[in-house]
């Protein structure tokens, strides 16, 4: 469980589902979002009403998700990794466990 099930943008003008989808380098796929989530999976689809096409994502494709609710997502991990502009890890910030 690495994503929050919080739909904080559900009542906003533009609903972002459970998160936006990026390639491994962090470039967003146009109108691709996580439309559903459960304990084991995030379901990725094109935003309803969009003219965008689902990209070819073969089994094993690595994606980055920009979560809708970052604090609940961060609570699922032991540390935050700080990246520079080249996506190199420059620091690791351990989390204090618990709320």
Protein Blocks (a to p, Z undefined) as FASTA:
>chain_A
ZZdfbdfklmmmbdghjbdcddfkopacehiacfbdcfkbccddddehiabdcddddehi
acddddfblmlmmmmpcbdcdddfkopafbdcdddedZZ
